[in-house]
Amino acid sequence: MANLHSPEFAYYILQILVSAFLAVLFLQSGLDKVVDRRGNRAYLDQHFAKSPLASTVGPMFAVITILEVAAGTLLGVGSALLLLTRDSTVAYLGALLAAVNIIALFFGQRVAKDYAGAAVLVPYFLLTISAIYLLAEH
């Protein structure tokens, strides 16, 4: 039986927890954009109306939605694989995709001059880059 108080077991638990947390975050956000496409799109149209990105909201919305759902799915499947096989590869790929997504969101918030909205993304980005480190094979 594994020593539940060992650094190795704690590391393994951290991998599962961070993957599961990010899976919930990105799946909920991405699926909300799929389910309430019209409401989310209207909000973004208004949010970016006076920014240089106003004419790109449609393609941006599609890309962000795909990135969120893909990252969340990879992280969710990766969490299950960590539990079943201790293999972190799929979760690692999900964390990489999540980081790319947050950078894209951050860029949009900064261009729209929504500095408070951009600041909210920083803790998620820090968690995501921590996840990349935790999920990398050492």
N, CA, C and O atoms as CSV, one atom per row, in Angstrom:
chain,resi,resn,atom,element,x,y,z
A,1,MET,N,N,0.840,-1.181,0.000
A,1,MET,CA,C,0.000,0.000,0.000
A,1,MET,C,C,0.887,1.246,0.000
A,1,MET,O,O,1.931,1.282,0.651
A,2,ALA,N,N,0.455,2.255,-0.734
A,2,ALA,CA,C,1.219,3.503,-0.843
A,2,ALA,C,C,1.185,4.266,0.484
A,2,ALA,O,O,0.177,4.269,1.189
A,3,ASN,N,N,2.289,4.902,0.801
A,3,ASN,CA,C,2.368,5.759,1.973
A,3,ASN,C,C,1.635,7.066,1.649
A,3,ASN,O,O,2.115,7.866,0.846
A,4,LEU,N,N,0.496,7.274,2.263
A,4,LEU,CA,C,-0.339,8.443,1.970
A,4,LEU,C,C,0.300,9.756,2.386
A,4,LEU,O,O,-0.143,10.819,1.954
A,5,HIS,N,N,1.319,9.705,3.206
A,5,HIS,CA,C,1.993,10.919,3.654
A,5,HIS,C,C,3.332,11.146,2.958
A,5,HIS,O,O,4.117,11.995,3.382
A,6,SER,N,N,3.590,10.408,1.915
A,6,SER,CA,C,4.865,10.552,1.212
A,6,SER,C,C,4.806,11.713,0.219
A,6,SER,O,O,3.728,12.061,-0.264
A,7,PRO,N,N,5.940,12.304,-0.084
A,7,PRO,CA,C,5.974,13.358,-1.108
A,7,PRO,C,C,5.506,12.855,-2.477
A,7,PRO,O,O,4.887,13.608,-3.229
A,8,GLU,N,N,5.789,11.614,-2.802
A,8,GLU,CA,C,5.378,11.059,-4.094
A,8,GLU,C,C,3.856,10.980,-4.195
A,8,GLU,O,O,3.277,11.318,-5.228
A,9,PHE,N,N,3.216,10.533,-3.120
A,9,PHE,CA,C,1.756,10.430,-3.134
A,9,PHE,C,C,1.125,11.825,-3.155
A,9,PHE,O,O,0.136,12.048,-3.852
A,10,ALA,N,N,1.692,12.758,-2.397
A,10,ALA,CA,C,1.181,14.136,-2.394
A,10,ALA,C,C,1.277,14.741,-3.794
A,10,ALA,O,O,0.358,15.428,-4.241
A,11,TYR,N,N,2.380,14.485,-4.477
A,11,TYR,CA,C,2.578,14.973,-5.847
A,11,TYR,C,C,1.515,14.400,-6.774
A,11,TYR,O,O,0.941,15.119,-7.592
A,12,TYR,N,N,1.259,13.116,-6.643
A,12,TYR,CA,C,0.233,12.434,-7.439
A,12,TYR,C,C,-1.149,13.041,-7.175
A,12,TYR,O,O,-1.902,13.293,-8.115
A,13,ILE,N,N,-1.480,13.272,-5.928
A,13,ILE,CA,C,-2.775,13.874,-5.564
A,13,ILE,C,C,-2.869,15.286,-6.137
A,13,ILE,O,O,-3.920,15.674,-6.646
A,14,LEU,N,N,-1.788,16.056,-6.061
A,14,LEU,CA,C,-1.787,17.402,-6.645
A,14,LEU,C,C,-2.055,17.347,-8.147
A,14,LEU,O,O,-2.792,18.183,-8.669
A,15,GLN,N,N,-1.477,16.391,-8.841
A,15,GLN,CA,C,-1.722,16.241,-10.280
A,15,GLN,C,C,-3.203,16.013,-10.557
A,15,GLN,O,O,-3.775,16.628,-11.457
A,16,ILE,N,N,-3.815,15.133,-9.784
A,16,ILE,CA,C,-5.244,14.832,-9.979
A,16,ILE,C,C,-6.099,16.057,-9.669
A,16,ILE,O,O,-6.984,16.414,-10.446
A,17,LEU,N,N,-5.833,16.696,-8.537
A,17,LEU,CA,C,-6.651,17.836,-8.109
A,17,LEU,C,C,-6.561,19.010,-9.066
A,17,LEU,O,O,-7.583,19.601,-9.416
A,18,VAL,N,N,-5.349,19.357,-9.497
A,18,VAL,CA,C,-5.205,20.503,-10.400
A,18,VAL,C,C,-5.849,20.188,-11.755
A,18,VAL,O,O,-6.455,21.066,-12.369
A,19,SER,N,N,-5.723,18.963,-12.215
A,19,SER,CA,C,-6.339,18.571,-13.485
A,19,SER,C,C,-7.864,18.622,-13.391
A,19,SER,O,O,-8.535,19.119,-14.295
A,20,ALA,N,N,-8.395,18.106,-12.297
A,20,ALA,CA,C,-9.850,18.104,-12.112
A,20,ALA,C,C,-10.389,19.529,-11.987
A,20,ALA,O,O,-11.421,19.857,-12.573
A,21,PHE,N,N,-9.696,20.370,-11.228
A,21,PHE,CA,C,-10.129,21.757,-11.060
A,21,PHE,C,C,-10.180,22.479,-12.408
A,21,PHE,O,O,-11.174,23.123,-12.742
A,22,LEU,N,N,-9.106,22.364,-13.166
A,22,LEU,CA,C,-9.062,23.034,-14.471
A,22,LEU,C,C,-10.058,22.430,-15.450
A,22,LEU,O,O,-10.596,23.139,-16.300
A,23,ALA,N,N,-10.310,21.128,-15.342
A,23,ALA,CA,C,-11.324,20.497,-16.202
A,23,ALA,C,C,-12.691,21.119,-15.937
A,23,ALA,O,O,-13.410,21.459,-16.877
A,24,VAL,N,N,-13.052,21.270,-14.676
A,24,VAL,CA,C,-14.338,21.890,-14.329
A,24,VAL,C,C,-14.392,23.323,-14.851
A,24,VAL,O,O,-15.382,23.735,-15.455
A,25,LEU,N,N,-13.330,24.072,-14.615
A,25,LEU,CA,C,-13.271,25.471,-15.042
A,25,LEU,C,C,-13.495,25.611,-16.548
A,25,LEU,O,O,-14.349,26.380,-16.989
A,26,PHE,N,N,-12.723,24.864,-17.325
A,26,PHE,CA,C,-12.786,25.036,-18.781
A,26,PHE,C,C,-14.005,24.372,-19.403
A,26,PHE,O,O,-14.566,24.908,-20.358
A,27,LEU,N,N,-14.432,23.224,-18.893
A,27,LEU,CA,C,-15.647,22.603,-19.439
A,27,LEU,C,C,-16.872,23.462,-19.148
A,27,LEU,O,O,-17.716,23.654,-20.024
A,28,GLN,N,N,-16.977,23.976,-17.936
A,28,GLN,CA,C,-18.140,24.816,-17.616
A,28,GLN,C,C,-18.163,26.055,-18.490
A,28,GLN,O,O,-19.208,26.411,-19.036
A,29,SER,N,N,-17.037,26.707,-18.626
A,29,SER,CA,C,-16.976,27.935,-19.414
A,29,SER,C,C,-17.247,27.660,-20.893
A,29,SER,O,O,-18.015,28.377,-21.534
A,30,GLY,N,N,-16.611,26.619,-21.426
A,30,GLY,CA,C,-16.798,26.292,-22.833
A,30,GLY,C,C,-18.203,25.818,-23.139
A,30,GLY,O,O,-18.801,26.238,-24.129
A,31,LEU,N,N,-18.735,24.946,-22.297
A,31,LEU,CA,C,-20.089,24.428,-22.544
A,31,LEU,C,C,-21.141,25.520,-22.358
A,31,LEU,O,O,-22.170,25.504,-23.033
A,32,ASP,N,N,-20.896,26.467,-21.450
A,32,ASP,CA,C,-21.811,27.604,-21.312
A,32,ASP,C,C,-21.856,28.409,-22.612
A,32,ASP,O,O,-22.914,28.900,-23.004
A,33,LYS,N,N,-20.711,28.544,-23.276
A,33,LYS,CA,C,-20.678,29.259,-24.555
A,33,LYS,C,C,-21.422,28.491,-25.647
A,33,LYS,O,O,-21.974,29.097,-26.565
A,34,VAL,N,N,-21.437,27.176,-25.552
A,34,VAL,CA,C,-22.171,26.351,-26.519
A,34,VAL,C,C,-23.669,26.421,-26.236
A,34,VAL,O,O,-24.467,26.622,-27.152
A,35,VAL,N,N,-24.049,26.256,-24.974
A,35,VAL,CA,C,-25.461,26.214,-24.591
A,35,VAL,C,C,-26.117,27.587,-24.723
A,35,VAL,O,O,-27.235,27.690,-25.229
A,36,ASP,N,N,-25.432,28.643,-24.274
A,36,ASP,CA,C,-25.979,30.002,-24.346
A,36,ASP,C,C,-25.163,30.827,-25.341
A,36,ASP,O,O,-24.645,31.895,-25.016
A,37,ARG,N,N,-25.069,30.310,-26.533
A,37,ARG,CA,C,-24.265,30.958,-27.569
A,37,ARG,C,C,-24.727,32.392,-27.815
A,37,ARG,O,O,-23.907,33.309,-27.872
A,38,ARG,N,N,-26.006,32.583,-27.957
A,38,ARG,CA,C,-26.553,33.911,-28.271
A,38,ARG,C,C,-26.246,34.921,-27.160
A,38,ARG,O,O,-25.814,36.038,-27.444
A,39,GLY,N,N,-26.464,34.540,-25.915
A,39,GLY,CA,C,-26.213,35.449,-24.798
A,39,GLY,C,C,-24.740,35.796,-24.650
A,39,GLY,O,O,-24.385,36.954,-24.427
A,40,ASN,N,N,-23.888,34.788,-24.776
A,40,ASN,CA,C,-22.449,35.036,-24.682
A,40,ASN,C,C,-21.961,35.901,-25.832
A,40,ASN,O,O,-21.142,36.800,-25.640
A,41,ARG,N,N,-22.462,35.626,-27.017
A,41,ARG,CA,C,-22.035,36.405,-28.187
A,41,ARG,C,C,-22.488,37.862,-28.054
A,41,ARG,O,O,-21.729,38.774,-28.379
A,42,ALA,N,N,-23.702,38.085,-27.584
A,42,ALA,CA,C,-24.198,39.454,-27.398
A,42,ALA,C,C,-23.333,40.208,-26.379
A,42,ALA,O,O,-22.999,41.377,-26.574
A,43,TYR,N,N,-22.982,39.519,-25.300
A,43,TYR,CA,C,-22.126,40.145,-24.290
A,43,TYR,C,C,-20.783,40.534,-24.907
A,43,TYR,O,O,-20.301,41.647,-24.698
A,44,LEU,N,N,-20.183,39.624,-25.661
A,44,LEU,CA,C,-18.874,39.907,-26.259
A,44,LEU,C,C,-18.948,40.993,-27.323
A,44,LEU,O,O,-18.039,41.815,-27.438
A,45,ASP,N,N,-20.024,41.002,-28.100
A,45,ASP,CA,C,-20.204,42.075,-29.091
A,45,ASP,C,C,-20.196,43.439,-28.400
A,45,ASP,O,O,-19.557,44.382,-28.866
A,46,GLN,N,N,-20.915,43.526,-27.284
A,46,GLN,CA,C,-20.969,44.784,-26.524
A,46,GLN,C,C,-19.618,45.078,-25.873
A,46,GLN,O,O,-19.155,46.219,-25.889
A,47,HIS,N,N,-18.988,44.054,-25.302
A,47,HIS,CA,C,-17.718,44.216,-24.590
A,47,HIS,C,C,-16.618,44.755,-25.513
A,47,HIS,O,O,-15.820,45.599,-25.106
A,48,PHE,N,N,-16.582,44.266,-26.746
A,48,PHE,CA,C,-15.527,44.650,-27.681
A,48,PHE,C,C,-15.963,45.707,-28.691
A,48,PHE,O,O,-15.225,45.997,-29.633
A,49,ALA,N,N,-17.150,46.287,-28.509
A,49,ALA,CA,C,-17.706,47.228,-29.488
A,49,ALA,C,C,-16.771,48.400,-29.789
A,49,ALA,O,O,-16.689,48.840,-30.936
A,50,LYS,N,N,-16.077,48.903,-28.797
A,50,LYS,CA,C,-15.225,50.080,-29.001
A,50,LYS,C,C,-13.740,49.726,-29.023
A,50,LYS,O,O,-12.891,50.581,-28.770
A,51,SER,N,N,-13.430,48.471,-29.323
A,51,SER,CA,C,-12.025,48.061,-29.357
A,51,SER,C,C,-11.630,47.710,-30.794
A,51,SER,O,O,-12.493,47.529,-31.652
A,52,PRO,N,N,-10.344,47.617,-31.045
A,52,PRO,CA,C,-9.882,47.221,-32.381
A,52,PRO,C,C,-10.309,45.800,-32.760
A,52,PRO,O,O,-10.209,45.411,-33.924
A,53,LEU,N,N,-10.779,45.037,-31.792
A,53,LEU,CA,C,-11.188,43.656,-32.053
A,53,LEU,C,C,-12.670,43.517,-32.387
A,53,LEU,O,O,-13.162,42.400,-32.549
A,54,ALA,N,N,-13.388,44.636,-32.493
A,54,ALA,CA,C,-14.837,44.593,-32.699
A,54,ALA,C,C,-15.243,43.741,-33.900
A,54,ALA,O,O,-16.230,43.008,-33.833
A,55,SER,N,N,-14.509,43.828,-34.970
A,55,SER,CA,C,-14.894,43.086,-36.183
A,55,SER,C,C,-14.481,41.617,-36.141
A,55,SER,O,O,-14.802,40.861,-37.059
A,56,THR,N,N,-13.778,41.205,-35.093
A,56,THR,CA,C,-13.299,39.816,-35.018
A,56,THR,C,C,-13.996,38.996,-33.938
A,56,THR,O,O,-13.568,37.881,-33.641
A,57,VAL,N,N,-15.052,39.525,-33.352
A,57,VAL,CA,C,-15.709,38.831,-32.236
A,57,VAL,C,C,-16.202,37.448,-32.645
A,57,VAL,O,O,-16.032,36.494,-31.886
A,58,GLY,N,N,-16.800,37.316,-33.809
A,58,GLY,CA,C,-17.317,36.014,-34.241
A,58,GLY,C,C,-16.245,34.940,-34.296
A,58,GLY,O,O,-16.383,33.904,-33.647
A,59,PRO,N,N,-15.176,35.162,-35.056
A,59,PRO,CA,C,-14.105,34.154,-35.095
A,59,PRO,C,C,-13.430,33.949,-33.729
A,59,PRO,O,O,-13.101,32.822,-33.359
A,60,MET,N,N,-13.229,35.043,-32.988
A,60,MET,CA,C,-12.619,34.926,-31.655
A,60,MET,C,C,-13.480,34.051,-30.748
A,60,MET,O,O,-12.967,33.195,-30.028
A,61,PHE,N,N,-14.777,34.272,-30.790
A,61,PHE,CA,C,-15.711,33.513,-29.956
A,61,PHE,C,C,-15.641,32.025,-30.292
A,61,PHE,O,O,-15.635,31.182,-29.394
A,62,ALA,N,N,-15.588,31.705,-31.576
A,62,ALA,CA,C,-15.501,30.301,-31.991
A,62,ALA,C,C,-14.195,29.670,-31.517
A,62,ALA,O,O,-14.195,28.551,-31.006
A,63,VAL,N,N,-13.095,30.377,-31.684
A,63,VAL,CA,C,-11.781,29.838,-31.284
A,63,VAL,C,C,-11.723,29.633,-29.778
A,63,VAL,O,O,-11.275,28.585,-29.313
A,64,ILE,N,N,-12.166,30.614,-29.020
A,64,ILE,CA,C,-12.129,30.507,-27.556
A,64,ILE,C,C,-13.011,29.359,-27.083
A,64,ILE,O,O,-12.627,28.612,-26.183
A,65,THR,N,N,-14.184,29.214,-27.681
A,65,THR,CA,C,-15.083,28.122,-27.307
A,65,THR,C,C,-14.434,26.768,-27.573
A,65,THR,O,O,-14.472,25.881,-26.721
A,66,ILE,N,N,-13.844,26.609,-28.740
A,66,ILE,CA,C,-13.181,25.346,-29.090
A,66,ILE,C,C,-12.012,25.075,-28.147
A,66,ILE,O,O,-11.844,23.953,-27.669
A,67,LEU,N,N,-11.207,26.100,-27.880
A,67,LEU,CA,C,-10.075,25.931,-26.963
A,67,LEU,C,C,-10.540,25.535,-25.563
A,67,LEU,O,O,-9.943,24.656,-24.940
A,68,GLU,N,N,-11.588,26.166,-25.068
A,68,GLU,CA,C,-12.070,25.853,-23.720
A,68,GLU,C,C,-12.614,24.434,-23.628
A,68,GLU,O,O,-12.290,23.700,-22.695
A,69,VAL,N,N,-13.433,24.053,-24.589
A,69,VAL,CA,C,-14.008,22.702,-24.557
A,69,VAL,C,C,-12.905,21.652,-24.738
A,69,VAL,O,O,-12.905,20.627,-24.058
A,70,ALA,N,N,-11.980,21.906,-25.643
A,70,ALA,CA,C,-10.889,20.946,-25.872
A,70,ALA,C,C,-9.996,20.830,-24.636
A,70,ALA,O,O,-9.658,19.722,-24.220
A,71,ALA,N,N,-9.613,21.959,-24.048
A,71,ALA,CA,C,-8.768,21.932,-22.848
A,71,ALA,C,C,-9.491,21.220,-21.709
A,71,ALA,O,O,-8.909,20.370,-21.036
A,72,GLY,N,N,-10.748,21.564,-21.493
A,72,GLY,CA,C,-11.521,20.933,-20.421
A,72,GLY,C,C,-11.682,19.440,-20.620
A,72,GLY,O,O,-11.590,18.665,-19.669
A,73,THR,N,N,-11.924,19.035,-21.865
A,73,THR,CA,C,-12.061,17.610,-22.158
A,73,THR,C,C,-10.759,16.871,-21.920
A,73,THR,O,O,-10.744,15.815,-21.287
A,74,LEU,N,N,-9.653,17.427,-22.431
A,74,LEU,CA,C,-8.354,16.788,-22.209
A,74,LEU,C,C,-8.020,16.700,-20.718
A,74,LEU,O,O,-7.505,15.684,-20.250
A,75,LEU,N,N,-8.312,17.756,-19.989
A,75,LEU,CA,C,-8.032,17.748,-18.555
A,75,LEU,C,C,-8.933,16.762,-17.807
A,75,LEU,O,O,-8.483,16.093,-16.877
A,76,GLY,N,N,-10.194,16.672,-18.209
A,76,GLY,CA,C,-11.106,15.720,-17.573
A,76,GLY,C,C,-10.699,14.282,-17.847
A,76,GLY,O,O,-10.630,13.461,-16.933
A,77,VAL,N,N,-10.432,13.984,-19.110
A,77,VAL,CA,C,-9.960,12.642,-19.471
A,77,VAL,C,C,-8.612,12.383,-18.808
A,77,VAL,O,O,-8.349,11.287,-18.314
A,78,GLY,N,N,-7.769,13.404,-18.805
A,78,GLY,CA,C,-6.458,13.271,-18.167
A,78,GLY,C,C,-6.561,12.980,-16.680
A,78,GLY,O,O,-5.766,12.205,-16.148
A,79,SER,N,N,-7.526,13.589,-15.999
A,79,SER,CA,C,-7.736,13.308,-14.575
A,79,SER,C,C,-8.106,11.843,-14.369
A,79,SER,O,O,-7.595,11.180,-13.467
A,80,ALA,N,N,-9.002,11.351,-15.221
A,80,ALA,CA,C,-9.406,9.945,-15.124
A,80,ALA,C,C,-8.226,9.018,-15.407
A,80,ALA,O,O,-8.041,8.015,-14.718
A,81,LEU,N,N,-7.434,9.353,-16.415
A,81,LEU,CA,C,-6.264,8.531,-16.734
A,81,LEU,C,C,-5.228,8.563,-15.612
A,81,LEU,O,O,-4.569,7.560,-15.339
A,82,LEU,N,N,-5.090,9.709,-14.971
A,82,LEU,CA,C,-4.191,9.773,-13.818
A,82,LEU,C,C,-4.653,8.814,-12.720
A,82,LEU,O,O,-3.846,8.108,-12.116
A,83,LEU,N,N,-5.958,8.801,-12.474
A,83,LEU,CA,C,-6.501,7.903,-11.457
A,83,LEU,C,C,-6.315,6.438,-11.833
A,83,LEU,O,O,-5.975,5.607,-10.991
A,84,LEU,N,N,-6.545,6.130,-13.114
A,84,LEU,CA,C,-6.522,4.736,-13.560
A,84,LEU,C,C,-5.129,4.217,-13.888
A,84,LEU,O,O,-4.818,3.056,-13.624
A,85,THR,N,N,-4.293,5.072,-14.461
A,85,THR,CA,C,-2.997,4.586,-14.961
A,85,THR,C,C,-1.797,5.369,-14.449
A,85,THR,O,O,-0.653,4.974,-14.675
A,86,ARG,N,N,-2.050,6.470,-13.766
A,86,ARG,CA,C,-0.998,7.393,-13.313
A,86,ARG,C,C,-0.242,8.054,-14.469
A,86,ARG,O,O,0.851,8.586,-14.274
A,87,ASP,N,N,-0.815,8.020,-15.654
A,87,ASP,CA,C,-0.200,8.666,-16.825
A,87,ASP,C,C,-0.727,10.097,-16.919
A,87,ASP,O,O,-1.937,10.319,-16.972
A,88,SER,N,N,0.184,11.058,-16.939
A,88,SER,CA,C,-0.210,12.481,-16.929
A,88,SER,C,C,-0.195,13.121,-18.312
A,88,SER,O,O,-0.431,14.324,-18.422
A,89,THR,N,N,0.072,12.368,-19.361
A,89,THR,CA,C,0.271,12.946,-20.693
A,89,THR,C,C,-0.943,13.730,-21.185
A,89,THR,O,O,-0.797,14.864,-21.640
A,90,VAL,N,N,-2.117,13.154,-21.104
A,90,VAL,CA,C,-3.320,13.818,-21.629
A,90,VAL,C,C,-3.641,15.064,-20.808
A,90,VAL,O,O,-3.997,16.099,-21.371
A,91,ALA,N,N,-3.522,14.976,-19.497
A,91,ALA,CA,C,-3.761,16.143,-18.641
A,91,ALA,C,C,-2.740,17.244,-18.934
A,91,ALA,O,O,-3.080,18.427,-18.941
A,92,TYR,N,N,-1.501,16.852,-19.173
A,92,TYR,CA,C,-0.447,17.819,-19.518
A,92,TYR,C,C,-0.808,18.579,-20.797
A,92,TYR,O,O,-0.676,19.801,-20.859
A,93,LEU,N,N,-1.258,17.853,-21.805
A,93,LEU,CA,C,-1.668,18.508,-23.058
A,93,LEU,C,C,-2.856,19.440,-22.820
A,93,LEU,O,O,-2.923,20.522,-23.403
A,94,GLY,N,N,-3.780,19.028,-21.975
A,94,GLY,CA,C,-4.909,19.887,-21.628
A,94,GLY,C,C,-4.467,21.156,-20.923
A,94,GLY,O,O,-5.002,22.233,-21.185
A,95,ALA,N,N,-3.500,21.036,-20.035
A,95,ALA,CA,C,-2.982,22.216,-19.327
A,95,ALA,C,C,-2.282,23.171,-20.288
A,95,ALA,O,O,-2.411,24.388,-20.160
A,96,LEU,N,N,-1.544,22.623,-21.249
A,96,LEU,CA,C,-0.910,23.480,-22.258
A,96,LEU,C,C,-1.964,24.245,-23.057
A,96,LEU,O,O,-1.829,25.448,-23.281
A,97,LEU,N,N,-2.999,23.552,-23.479
A,97,LEU,CA,C,-4.072,24.190,-24.241
A,97,LEU,C,C,-4.803,25.228,-23.379
A,97,LEU,O,O,-5.200,26.283,-23.874
A,98,ALA,N,N,-4.975,24.928,-22.113
A,98,ALA,CA,C,-5.612,25.876,-21.192
A,98,ALA,C,C,-4.786,27.149,-21.074
A,98,ALA,O,O,-5.342,28.247,-21.052
A,99,ALA,N,N,-3.461,27.014,-20.998
A,99,ALA,CA,C,-2.590,28.188,-20.893
A,99,ALA,C,C,-2.690,29.056,-22.144
A,99,ALA,O,O,-2.741,30.282,-22.052
A,100,VAL,N,N,-2.719,28.421,-23.303
A,100,VAL,CA,C,-2.884,29.167,-24.563
A,100,VAL,C,C,-4.212,29.910,-24.547
A,100,VAL,O,O,-4.285,31.067,-24.963
A,101,ASN,N,N,-5.254,29.253,-24.071
A,101,ASN,CA,C,-6.577,29.870,-24.010
A,101,ASN,C,C,-6.580,31.081,-23.082
A,101,ASN,O,O,-7.138,32.123,-23.426
A,102,ILE,N,N,-5.969,30.956,-21.923
A,102,ILE,CA,C,-5.943,32.083,-20.978
A,102,ILE,C,C,-5.154,33.246,-21.567
A,102,ILE,O,O,-5.539,34.402,-21.389
A,103,ILE,N,N,-4.074,32.966,-22.256
A,103,ILE,CA,C,-3.313,34.045,-22.893
A,103,ILE,C,C,-4.179,34.755,-23.934
A,103,ILE,O,O,-4.150,35.982,-24.027
A,104,ALA,N,N,-4.945,33.998,-24.712
A,104,ALA,CA,C,-5.847,34.605,-25.700
A,104,ALA,C,C,-6.901,35.469,-25.016
A,104,ALA,O,O,-7.190,36.578,-25.465
A,105,LEU,N,N,-7.474,34.956,-23.925
A,105,LEU,CA,C,-8.467,35.737,-23.182
A,105,LEU,C,C,-7.841,37.002,-22.590
A,105,LEU,O,O,-8.429,38.082,-22.643
A,106,PHE,N,N,-6.658,36.852,-22.035
A,106,PHE,CA,C,-5.938,37.984,-21.444
A,106,PHE,C,C,-5.668,39.057,-22.495
A,106,PHE,O,O,-5.867,40.246,-22.246
A,107,PHE,N,N,-5.212,38.626,-23.673
A,107,PHE,CA,C,-4.969,39.559,-24.772
A,107,PHE,C,C,-6.251,40.342,-25.102
A,107,PHE,O,O,-6.220,41.565,-25.235
A,108,GLY,N,N,-7.354,39.637,-25.229
A,108,GLY,CA,C,-8.624,40.297,-25.543
A,108,GLY,C,C,-9.034,41.299,-24.484
A,108,GLY,O,O,-9.480,42.400,-24.806
A,109,GLN,N,N,-8.885,40.927,-23.220
A,109,GLN,CA,C,-9.259,41.830,-22.136
A,109,GLN,C,C,-8.379,43.078,-22.129
A,109,GLN,O,O,-8.868,44.187,-21.914
A,110,ARG,N,N,-7.105,42.896,-22.361
A,110,ARG,CA,C,-6.196,44.052,-22.372
A,110,ARG,C,C,-6.497,44.977,-23.546
A,110,ARG,O,O,-6.520,46.197,-23.378
A,111,VAL,N,N,-6.729,44.415,-24.736
A,111,VAL,CA,C,-7.036,45.244,-25.908
A,111,VAL,C,C,-8.348,45.991,-25.696
A,111,VAL,O,O,-8.486,47.141,-26.114
A,112,ALA,N,N,-9.308,45.340,-25.048
A,112,ALA,CA,C,-10.590,45.987,-24.762
A,112,ALA,C,C,-10.489,46.974,-23.589
A,112,ALA,O,O,-11.475,47.611,-23.219
A,113,LYS,N,N,-9.300,47.091,-23.018
A,113,LYS,CA,C,-9.039,47.968,-21.877
A,113,LYS,C,C,-9.883,47.610,-20.655
A,113,LYS,O,O,-10.242,48.469,-19.849
A,114,ASP,N,N,-10.190,46.309,-20.541
A,114,ASP,CA,C,-10.868,45.792,-19.355
A,114,ASP,C,C,-9.789,45.232,-18.437
A,114,ASP,O,O,-9.582,44.022,-18.352
A,115,TYR,N,N,-9.108,46.147,-17.752
A,115,TYR,CA,C,-7.963,45.770,-16.938
A,115,TYR,C,C,-8.368,44.928,-15.730
A,115,TYR,O,O,-7.624,44.039,-15.316
A,116,ALA,N,N,-9.540,45.202,-15.167
A,116,ALA,CA,C,-10.030,44.382,-14.049
A,116,ALA,C,C,-10.316,42.960,-14.527
A,116,ALA,O,O,-9.987,41.994,-13.838
A,117,GLY,N,N,-10.928,42.829,-15.703
A,117,GLY,CA,C,-11.194,41.503,-16.265
A,117,GLY,C,C,-9.910,40.750,-16.570
A,117,GLY,O,O,-9.834,39.537,-16.375
A,118,ALA,N,N,-8.910,41.463,-17.046
A,118,ALA,CA,C,-7.616,40.839,-17.319
A,118,ALA,C,C,-6.966,40.376,-16.015
A,118,ALA,O,O,-6.376,39.298,-15.959
A,119,ALA,N,N,-7.075,41.187,-14.978
A,119,ALA,CA,C,-6.467,40.849,-13.692
A,119,ALA,C,C,-7.080,39.582,-13.089
A,119,ALA,O,O,-6.385,38.812,-12.426
A,120,VAL,N,N,-8.364,39.367,-13.315
A,120,VAL,CA,C,-9.036,38.179,-12.800
A,120,VAL,C,C,-8.436,36.906,-13.397
A,120,VAL,O,O,-8.474,35.849,-12.766
A,121,LEU,N,N,-7.890,36.998,-14.589
A,121,LEU,CA,C,-7.325,35.828,-15.257
A,121,LEU,C,C,-5.962,35.408,-14.684
A,121,LEU,O,O,-5.539,34.268,-14.872
A,122,VAL,N,N,-5.289,36.307,-14.001
A,122,VAL,CA,C,-3.928,36.028,-13.524
A,122,VAL,C,C,-3.865,34.815,-12.594
A,122,VAL,O,O,-3.005,33.960,-12.806
A,123,PRO,N,N,-4.723,34.687,-11.576
A,123,PRO,CA,C,-4.647,33.489,-10.728
A,123,PRO,C,C,-4.896,32.195,-11.509
A,123,PRO,O,O,-4.262,31.176,-11.235
A,124,TYR,N,N,-5.799,32.229,-12.464
A,124,TYR,CA,C,-6.045,31.044,-13.286
A,124,TYR,C,C,-4.811,30.701,-14.121
A,124,TYR,O,O,-4.482,29.528,-14.301
A,125,PHE,N,N,-4.141,31.718,-14.624
A,125,PHE,CA,C,-2.936,31.472,-15.406
A,125,PHE,C,C,-1.838,30.888,-14.517
A,125,PHE,O,O,-1.144,29.953,-14.916
A,126,LEU,N,N,-1.682,31.438,-13.315
A,126,LEU,CA,C,-0.674,30.905,-12.392
A,126,LEU,C,C,-0.962,29.446,-12.040
A,126,LEU,O,O,-0.045,28.627,-11.988
A,127,LEU,N,N,-2.221,29.125,-11.801
A,127,LEU,CA,C,-2.585,27.739,-11.530
A,127,LEU,C,C,-2.294,26.855,-12.741
A,127,LEU,O,O,-1.812,25.732,-12.598
A,128,THR,N,N,-2.588,27.368,-13.924
A,128,THR,CA,C,-2.384,26.582,-15.136
A,128,THR,C,C,-0.909,26.329,-15.407
A,128,THR,O,O,-0.535,25.219,-15.785
A,129,ILE,N,N,-0.070,27.334,-15.221
A,129,ILE,CA,C,1.358,27.078,-15.449
A,129,ILE,C,C,1.927,26.184,-14.343
A,129,ILE,O,O,2.880,25.441,-14.577
A,130,SER,N,N,1.353,26.250,-13.154
A,130,SER,CA,C,1.737,25.299,-12.105
A,130,SER,C,C,1.334,23.882,-12.509
A,130,SER,O,O,2.079,22.929,-12.280
A,131,ALA,N,N,0.164,23.754,-13.103
A,131,ALA,CA,C,-0.304,22.444,-13.566
A,131,ALA,C,C,0.631,21.883,-14.634
A,131,ALA,O,O,0.946,20.693,-14.626
A,132,ILE,N,N,1.069,22.734,-15.541
A,132,ILE,CA,C,2.001,22.275,-16.579
A,132,ILE,C,C,3.243,21.690,-15.925
A,132,ILE,O,O,3.719,20.628,-16.327
A,133,TYR,N,N,3.763,22.374,-14.927
A,133,TYR,CA,C,4.959,21.879,-14.224
A,133,TYR,C,C,4.660,20.566,-13.497
A,133,TYR,O,O,5.432,19.613,-13.591
A,134,LEU,N,N,3.546,20.519,-12.777
A,134,LEU,CA,C,3.205,19.318,-12.010
A,134,LEU,C,C,2.960,18.106,-12.906
A,134,LEU,O,O,3.270,16.975,-12.533
A,135,LEU,N,N,2.403,18.354,-14.087
A,135,LEU,CA,C,2.034,17.259,-14.983
A,135,LEU,C,C,3.149,16.827,-15.915
A,135,LEU,O,O,3.046,15.790,-16.571
A,136,ALA,N,N,4.211,17.612,-15.979
A,136,ALA,CA,C,5.355,17.246,-16.828
A,136,ALA,C,C,6.047,16.032,-16.228
A,136,ALA,O,O,6.107,15.877,-15.008
A,137,GLU,N,N,6.559,15.185,-17.083
A,137,GLU,CA,C,7.296,14.012,-16.594
A,137,GLU,C,C,8.664,14.452,-16.117
A,137,GLU,O,O,9.398,15.136,-16.830
A,138,HIS,N,N,8.992,14.052,-14.912
A,138,HIS,CA,C,10.280,14.448,-14.319
A,138,HIS,C,C,11.236,13.285,-14.320
A,138,HIS,O,O,12.371,13.419,-13.863
